[in-house]
Amino acid sequence: MSELGRLSLLLGFACSLFAVGSIAWGLRTGLSGPLRGGRRAVWAVCGLTVLAVILLERALLARDMSYRYVAEHTSKDLPLHYAFTSLWAGQEGSLLLWLLILSAYGSAFLFAYRKRLDPFYDAVAMVIAAVMVFFTGLLSFVSSPFRILATPPPDGMGLNPLLQDPGMMIHPPILYTGYVGFVVPFAFAMAVLLLNRSGTRWIEEVRRWTLFCWGFLGVGILLGARWAYIELGWGGYWGWDPVENASLMPWLVGTGFLHSVMIEQRRGMLKTWNITLIALTFLLSMFGTFLTRSGVLTSVHSFAESNIGPWFLGFILIAATAATALILYRKALLESENRMDAIVSREGSFLFNNVLFVALTFATFLGTTFPVLSEAVTGTKISVSAPFFNRVNVPIALTLLLLTGAGPVLSWKRVTASVLKRNFVLPAFLGVIAVLVALPFGATGVYPLVCIFGAAFVITTIVMGFARGIQARKSAETGALPGQVVSLVQKNKRRYGGYIVHAGMVVIFLGVLGSSVFQKEAHGPLRNGESLKLGPYALTLRGVTDHQRQNASLTTAIVDVQRDGKFVATEHPSKAFYSKSQQPMTEVALHTTPMEDLYLILGGVNEDGSASIQAYINPLVSFVWVGGLIMVFGTLIALSDRMRLRREEKPVP
Amino acid sequence: MRPLRAPLAFLVLISALLAGSAPLLAKEKDPAQEITSQLICPCSCGEVVSGCICETGMSMKAAVENGIKAGKSKQEIIGALVSQYGEVIRGAPKPEGFNLIVWIAPFAATLLGFAIAWLVLRRMVRRRSELATAAAGAGSPAARGTMPFPAVRGLEEDLDALRARAEKELRQMKQGREA
């Protein structure tokens, strides 16, 4: 069976190579035969990859310990669903998942444009196939998941306990759907440059693909944060860990692109810039995979270390060089059609927004890679971690928040004084009011106050945007307010979807503000009956118990929680000892209310029988998750615009 | 409207934000947590000490608490821990020597980016107004940017696109004739 797996990947490599060559030949000669052949080869890669995945899954589920990958990442006592998801627990399997999603995107692309005869789409498929060459090659020759052990061990080494969490079952596939998806916009951009195409039609198509994977990447990042919050047990959800940063960077640049692409669509400007952003987004998502999988930087993901780093770096360098060369070579194609009217305008604000997104990405990139750089230069090992990013990224992000309020109320082309007054006075006024309201609650310091001001400002501009839209349509329609809002959103899904995404982002900002600045902590050893005070809470230890779970034994502290003297709940923070791992794992106890989370960790049981309890109050954490849901909702609305266009397109023969 | 005022105010605001960097974020956290949240656990967990529950982290927390009880300053406590575990436990590198780069570069890049964006935009605006005057000189009746009705705005944009294309084609024709 393992031979079949290896063969299918090898055939996949051959098919990808064939696809690139055949389409290139077809594009050069104009013959349709080679183009068709190349498209079919892309389909074939998808089929072969699915076959490889099925074969590896079969081995994982059967715990076939003759496979090295199975022996390294599963064990016989591992629950079945975790055996299934251990496909992406290690490097080889993760790469296979990458390839699976990549080839699925390739096929989905070919399917979506199957009726288009334009060779432009073949060129796009060729670029996708070129990326497939890299991954199939890597999986065939460098990092094969089908390696066989000469003497199979009686049992495997087990799955990393950190990954034995429901969040880990869906987080990687969703994150990868985002990461990998950026290959399609990249392929579009490269095809435009290769074929010297002008026009803005492709940019609309790219916008939809980008929005799709951008949404998935965002959800993937938030799921990762949620997983870290529940599973890592340090009281927070975002630690500026290299791998977290790696997923944030393509998201940031992708967000910048989604904004500036509007300028290209409406005004035909910033073409070079947009193509650069697309290429950068793709390269950063490759770089993210490189960071996670190369072990260059130690992090919680260091279980994925290996020797594929140089290959990745080589591929990223080649892709970056090719993209840069193409952009420079086709400079004339990318010349702007339009000229600016005024700096203070929607276009201008988008450009500044882009500067901030790229600056935020740069700061993250520099901070993430700097320890390696500094150690190489000075010889001293240093850390660049949360304390750094909180100081550097927070002010840039807050500036971005303020711009989020300003951008959408500036009109296109130029802004008159009366527009400025009409659109800015009320939001600024309410922003100041919000700050004054927040002060007595203990909000001090420039950043928290700027954040509160910005949040109120942005929300007001969004509400005003909706109100104006409804007012403008009032003559045409009357009805209940909710109905009017719905019909307004339907009229311009992209704009109002975008507003809703902004609103979600503001909610996330508030959640981050609350949980980082106003977090409270207490810890201490507790004997039976003793209490720990934390803000309005009193935590009383009622006892410690031990019990057994499928592949782990648990030590659990029973803690009574009182708020303002009233009993609220009994919580069970635990420590788990997995049979295959020496490291004890924290099982956090969470008491969630809309306004705050009580977060309890059992540090351990001491020799004198007391339990070390670590407790946090994390205010407004739920805002982070709710904000994420709002963003997903807004993204779906903006994406649904696409379906309407599709239906309109269809009747044309 | 004085066109420079709003963006200038914006830039001033940003500079104020950037200038008011580090200490303002700190909140009424207890002194021990204020110190431990700046430190990284040197063992393999690599977490911020305030949220770390591994053995090394717990002993560092205890060292910080003892230091505070003994009346030591924040610098002294951190200094003692750094001499024990190395620079690697600082969550953010000391801003001196080579490591100054990581502190300055992000803000420098932001300001540089703004400056470049500003210059690019200004050049684009200027080129636009040159073209407009050229068009007016050629007898174009369009009074630019003053169309009173919102409905006309889309039309105006279309006109812009057409005009740009016409200009481009004219240029190409001229080049063709010269060639």
Contacts between the chains, C-beta under 8 A, distances in Angstrom:
chain1	res1	chain2	res2	distance
A	232	B	47	7.7
A	233	B	53	6.8
A	234	B	47	5.2
A	234	B	48	7.0
A	234	B	51	3.1
A	234	B	52	6.4
A	234	B	53	7.5
A	235	B	50	7.9
A	235	B	51	4.6
A	236	B	51	6.1
A	239	B	47	6.9
A	239	B	48	6.8
A	241	B	46	7.9
A	266	B	157	7.0
A	267	B	157	7.5
A	267	B	160	7.9
A	268	B	161	6.6
A	268	B	164	7.1
A	269	B	124	7.5
A	298	B	44	7.5
A	298	B	46	6.2
A	299	B	46	6.6
A	300	B	45	7.9
A	300	B	46	7.1
A	302	B	44	7.8
A	336	B	124	7.4
A	337	B	161	6.6
A	337	B	164	4.5
A	337	B	165	7.0
A	337	B	168	7.3
A	338	B	160	6.1
A	338	B	161	7.1
A	338	B	164	5.6
A	339	B	124	5.4
A	339	B	125	7.3
A	339	B	127	5.1
A	339	B	128	3.2
A	339	B	131	6.2
A	339	B	164	7.7
A	340	B	121	5.8
A	340	B	124	3.8
A	340	B	125	4.6
A	340	B	128	5.6
A	341	B	125	6.7
A	341	B	128	6.1
A	341	B	145	6.2
A	342	B	3	6.5
A	342	B	125	6.2
A	343	B	3	7.2
A	343	B	7	6.2
A	343	B	118	7.0
A	343	B	121	4.6
A	343	B	122	6.5
A	343	B	125	6.2
A	344	B	3	6.3
A	344	B	6	5.4
A	344	B	7	5.9
A	348	B	7	7.9
A	348	B	121	5.6
A	351	B	117	4.8
A	351	B	120	7.5
A	351	B	121	6.3
A	352	B	114	6.7
A	352	B	117	5.9
A	354	B	117	7.7
A	355	B	110	7.0
A	355	B	113	3.8
A	355	B	114	5.7
A	355	B	116	7.8
A	355	B	117	5.1
A	356	B	110	7.1
A	356	B	113	7.9
A	358	B	113	6.6
A	359	B	106	6.5
A	359	B	109	5.5
A	359	B	110	4.0
A	359	B	113	5.6
A	362	B	105	7.7
A	362	B	106	6.3
A	362	B	109	5.2
A	363	B	105	7.9
A	363	B	106	3.5
A	363	B	109	7.6
A	366	B	102	5.9
A	366	B	105	5.8
A	366	B	106	6.4
A	367	B	102	6.3
A	367	B	106	7.9
A	370	B	93	7.7
A	370	B	99	7.8
A	370	B	101	7.8
A	370	B	102	4.6
A	374	B	93	6.9
A	374	B	98	6.1
A	374	B	99	5.9
A	374	B	102	7.6
A	377	B	98	5.3
A	378	B	97	6.9
A	378	B	98	5.2
A	378	B	99	7.6
A	380	B	86	7.7
A	380	B	87	5.2
A	381	B	86	6.5
A	381	B	87	6.7
A	381	B	88	4.6
A	382	B	87	5.2
A	382	B	88	6.1
A	382	B	90	6.9
A	382	B	93	4.5
A	382	B	99	6.6
A	383	B	40	4.6
A	383	B	46	8.0
A	383	B	88	5.3
A	383	B	89	7.0
A	383	B	90	6.2
A	383	B	91	6.0
A	383	B	92	7.6
A	383	B	93	7.3
A	384	B	92	6.5
A	384	B	93	6.3
A	384	B	102	6.3
A	385	B	40	5.3
A	385	B	46	8.0
A	385	B	48	6.7
A	385	B	91	4.4
A	385	B	92	7.0
A	386	B	37	7.9
A	386	B	48	5.4
A	386	B	91	6.0
A	387	B	37	7.0
A	387	B	38	4.9
A	387	B	48	7.5
A	387	B	90	7.9
A	387	B	91	3.4
A	387	B	92	4.3
A	388	B	91	6.5
A	388	B	92	3.6
A	388	B	93	7.3
A	388	B	102	7.3
A	390	B	25	6.4
A	391	B	21	5.7
A	391	B	22	5.1
A	391	B	25	7.1
A	391	B	92	6.8
A	392	B	103	7.3
A	392	B	106	5.0
A	392	B	107	7.5
A	393	B	106	7.9
A	394	B	25	6.8
A	395	B	17	4.7
A	395	B	18	5.5
A	395	B	20	7.9
A	395	B	21	6.5
A	396	B	106	7.2
A	396	B	110	6.1
A	398	B	17	6.3
A	399	B	13	7.9
A	399	B	14	5.3
A	399	B	17	6.0
A	402	B	13	7.2
A	406	B	10	7.7
A	412	B	153	7.8
A	412	B	157	7.7
A	413	B	145	7.0
A	413	B	153	8.0
A	413	B	157	7.8
A	414	B	145	5.9
A	416	B	1	6.6
A	417	B	1	3.6
A	420	B	1	7.1
A	420	B	6	6.7
A	442	B	28	7.2
A	444	B	27	7.3
A	445	B	24	4.6
A	445	B	25	6.2
A	445	B	26	7.4
A	445	B	27	6.4
A	446	B	16	8.0
A	446	B	17	7.2
A	446	B	20	4.6
A	446	B	24	4.5
A	447	B	20	8.0
A	447	B	24	6.0
A	447	B	25	5.2
A	448	B	27	7.7
A	450	B	17	6.7
A	517	B	25	7.2
A	517	B	27	5.0
A	518	B	27	6.9
A	519	B	29	7.9
A	521	B	29	7.8
A	521	B	30	7.6
A	521	B	33	5.5
A	521	B	50	6.8
A	523	B	61	7.9
A	586	B	53	6.7
A	601	B	53	6.0
A	603	B	53	4.6
A	603	B	58	6.9
A	604	B	53	7.7
A	612	B	53	7.8
A	612	B	58	7.8
A	614	B	53	5.9
